[in-house]
Amino acid sequence: MDITDAEFETKVIEASKTKPVAVDFWATWCGPCRALAPVLDKVVKELGNKIELVKVNIDENPEAAGRYMVRSIPAVKIFKDGNLVGEFIGALPAGDVKKHFEEAIG
């Protein structure tokens, strides 16, 4: 689900109080972002949707990216209980993504 800066507080921070939320910071011109997107979707499905995945286009929504110091993309930040609890940068393989997500799920 694509979200905007205006939705970040409710769709990420508040929602993470119910279950972990992974935020994929990306841009349309980013090749590695396009490579990572299907991997993220696949891992979320494998984990039985125990983690929510949202996407933030940094060109259209620079505020959240700036607030969370996104300097390179793709960048995935994982929130739980309203706090940033994990992150990674780059197009990782599915096994590595799954490890990050499982750590957040607990």
C-alpha positions in Angstrom: 0.0 0.0 0.0 1.4 3.4 -1.0 1.1 6.1 1.7 1.8 9.8 1.9 3.6 11.9 4.4 0.2 13.0 5.7 -0.7 9.4 6.4 2.6 8.3 7.9 1.6 8.9 11.6 -1.6 6.8 11.4 -0.6 4.1 8.8 2.8 3.5 10.3 3.3 4.8 13.9 -0.2 4.1 15.2 -0.7 0.9 13.1 2.6 -0.5 14.5 1.0 -0.6 17.9 -1.1 -3.4 16.6 1.5 -5.3 14.5 4.9 -4.4 13.0 4.9 -2.2 10.0 7.7 -2.3 7.4 8.1 0.9 5.4 9.7 0.6 1.9 11.2 4.0 1.0 11.6 3.9 -2.8 11.5 6.0 -6.0 10.4 5.2 -9.6 13.9 5.8 -11.0 15.5 3.3 -8.6 16.3 0.0 -10.2 17.2 -1.8 -7.0 13.8 -0.6 -5.5 12.0 -2.3 -8.4 14.0 -5.5 -7.7 13.2 -5.4 -4.0 9.5 -4.8 -4.2 8.4 -8.3 -5.2 10.7 -9.8 -2.6 9.1 -7.7 0.2 5.6 -8.7 -1.0 6.6 -12.4 -1.1 8.1 -12.4 2.4 5.1 -10.7 3.9 2.8 -13.3 2.4 5.2 -16.1 3.6 4.9 -14.7 7.1 1.1 -14.9 7.0 0.7 -11.1 7.0 2.1 -10.8 10.5 3.8 -7.7 9.4 2.2 -4.8 7.4 4.1 -3.5 4.4 3.7 0.1 3.2 5.5 2.0 0.5 6.6 5.7 0.5 7.8 7.3 -2.7 10.5 9.6 -1.5 10.2 12.0 -4.5 6.5 12.6 -3.8 6.8 12.4 0.1 10.2 13.7 1.2 9.1 14.6 4.8 9.0 11.1 6.2 12.2 10.2 4.3 14.0 13.2 5.8 12.6 12.6 9.3 14.0 9.0 9.3 17.3 10.0 7.6 16.8 8.0 4.4 20.1 8.7 2.5 20.1 5.7 0.1 17.3 3.7 -1.4 15.8 1.2 -1.3 15.6 1.6 2.5 13.3 -0.4 4.6 12.5 0.8 8.2 10.6 -1.4 10.5 8.3 0.0 13.3 6.8 -1.8 16.3 4.9 -0.2 19.2 5.4 3.2 17.6 9.2 2.9 17.5 11.8 2.2 14.8 13.0 -1.3 15.7 14.9 -2.4 12.5 16.1 -1.3 9.2 18.1 -2.3 6.1 19.3 -0.7 2.9 19.6 -2.3 -0.5 17.9 -5.0 -2.4 18.5 -8.0 -0.1 17.6 -11.6 -0.9 14.4 -13.0 0.5 16.1 -14.9 3.3 17.7 -11.8 4.7 14.5 -9.8 4.4 12.7 -12.6 6.2 15.2 -12.5 9.0 14.7 -8.8 9.5 10.9 -9.1 9.5 10.9 -12.1 11.9 13.1 -10.2 14.4 10.4 -7.4 14.4 7.6 -9.9 14.7 9.3 -11.5 17.7 
